[in-house]
Amino acid sequence: MLENQLLKIAQDFGSPVYVYDAEKIESQYKRLTNAFNSVKKLKINYAVKALSNISILKLFKSLGSGIDTVSIQEVQLGLAAGFSPDQIIFTPNGVSLDEIEEAAKLGVKINIDNLSILEQFGTKHPKVPVCIRINPHVMAGGNANISVGHIDSKFGISIHQIPHILRIVENTQMTINGIHMHTGSDILDIEVFLYASEILFETAKQFKNLDFIDFGSGFKVPYKAGDIETNIEELGKKLSSRFNAFCKEYGKDLTLAFEPGKFLVSESGSFLTKVNAVKQTTSTVFAQVDSGFNHLIRPMFYGSHHDIVNISNPKGRERFYTVVGYICETDTFGNNRRINEINEGDILCFKNAGAYCFSMASNYNSRFRPAEVLWHNNKAHVIRQRETFDDIIRNQVELDFSPKKKAVLTK
Ligand SMILES: *Cc1c(COP(=O)(O)O)cnc(C)c1O
C-alpha cells in the first residue's frame, strides 16, 4: 500500500486505526503454497490468534486455507466465518477436557498435547480420531519466551513419552490421525527445522493410521532492514522432497500441514496513530501518539521492533525521536528512532502490524480499541468499528451505595 493511501484512511476513518492489505496476505499465502507445490496434499491452516477479524478469516477461506484455533471461541469464530468443521483444527494448551469435548462435538479436528487429557479423551471417545502434539525438544529461535520446543516448555508431549502414548492408544483403541509439532516462533535456521522434522518422521512411523503431519509454524518475517527471514523457498524444496520420500516409505500420501500466523499477516498490517504532542526533555525528544500498549503491546511485551514512519512528512529532515504512547505507564514504542521530522498532528505508521497487534489489544486506561480497515481491490473497507463508551460500560454492574438505601436496610 502507498503512504498516501494510508494517510487518506487515517483522515477518513480517524486514528488510531489498523489497516491490512489483502493483496499482501494473498501473496504470502501463495508464496507458501508455491514453495510446497511438489507435495500432493498440502494444507495451510491460518493461525487465527494472530489476527482474528472475521473478514480476515473469510479472506483466508476464499484462498482455500483452513484455520488453526486455540480456544473454543476461535472455533466458533471460524464456523461463523463459514469454515466447515473439517477445515478447522483445534490446538489448545492447558484447556479443560470439557472444552475439547465441545470442539469435538462441533466436528473439528482435535489436537491433544497432554497425556492425561489424551487418556481421558480416548477412554470416553475412542471413535473420535485425534492428532497429538509432540515436543521434539528442539530450540528454534533465540527468544526463550517464544520458543516452545525446549525441555521446560509447557507445550506438547515429550518425544520421550512416545511409549506412554502408544500404551494409551492401545488401551483405549483410539485413533491417532495426525502428528503435530510447533517448536517456536522463529525459524532462523532451516537445518534446525529439518532436524526437528526428522524427529517427527521417526515418531510418525509408530502410528499406522495417520492422515497428516503438521509442522506448525515459526516462519520468521523481517521486521527491520537487515533482519533474517525464513527462506521459505529453500525450506519448501528440502522439506517437500523429504516429506514425499517419507510418504513412500509410509505407504500413503499424507497431508503436509502448516499453521502460520505471523508469516501470513504480519507484513500486511499498518497501525496508524496521530502525534498528540512533541515533547523535548533534557535527554530526548518524545513523540507522543494517541495510542499505547493497550493497542500495540509487542514492543513492551516482547521487546519487538516495529519500524515507525512519519507518513505525513515523508520528505522531512530526519531527526531522532523516542516514540511513546498516552498510557499512564511507561509505554515506549521505539527508542531513538531516526524519523522524518515530526510535527504535532502528523500520522505515524507502525509497520508489521498485522500479527499479534490488534488481537492482543485491551481497554486498559478505559480507552477504546481501534478500528480495523481492510484494503481490498483498491478500496478501504471498515472491518471493525472503533469502540464507543457503550463497549466500555456494557458488562459492568453498577451497585448502589447511596446512603438512602443503607438507611432503609438498617431500619
Ligand atoms: C501461535 C501458534 C501458531 C502461529 O505461530 P506464528 O509464529 O504466528 O506463525 C501456530 N501453531 C500454534 C499451535 C500456535 O499456538
The ligand as an SDF file (V2000), in Angstrom:
LIG
                    3D

 15 15  0  0  0  0  0  0  0  0999 V2000
    0.5690  -19.2880   17.7120 C   0  0  0  0  0  0  0  0  0  0  0  0
    0.5850  -20.5790   17.0340 C   0  0  0  0  0  0  0  0  0  0  0  0
    0.9160  -20.6620   15.6750 C   0  0  0  0  0  0  0  0  0  0  0  0
    1.3080  -19.4720   14.8470 C   0  0  0  0  0  0  0  0  0  0  0  0
    2.6120  -19.0510   15.0880 O   0  0  0  0  0  0  0  0  0  0  0  0
    3.2740  -17.8830   14.2090 P   0  0  0  0  0  0  0  0  0  0  0  0
    4.5830  -17.6550   14.8090 O   0  0  0  0  0  0  0  0  0  0  0  0
    2.3810  -16.7040   14.2790 O   0  0  0  0  0  0  0  0  0  0  0  0
    3.3460  -18.3720   12.8080 O   0  0  0  0  0  0  0  0  0  0  0  0
    0.8760  -21.9020   15.1130 C   0  0  0  0  0  0  0  0  0  0  0  0
    0.5260  -23.0090   15.8160 N   0  0  0  0  0  0  0  0  0  0  0  0
    0.1960  -22.9550   17.1160 C   0  0  0  0  0  0  0  0  0  0  0  0
   -0.1830  -24.1940   17.8260 C   0  0  0  0  0  0  0  0  0  0  0  0
    0.2240  -21.7380   17.7620 C   0  0  0  0  0  0  0  0  0  0  0  0
   -0.1050  -21.6970   19.0670 O   0  0  0  0  0  0  0  0  0  0  0  0
  1  2  1  0
  2  3  1  0
  2 14  2  0
  3  4  1  0
  3 10  2  0
  4  5  1  0
  5  6  1  0
  6  7  2  0
  6  8  1  0
  6  9  1  0
 10 11  1  0
 11 12  2  0
 12 13  1  0
 12 14  1  0
 14 15  1  0
M  END
$$$$
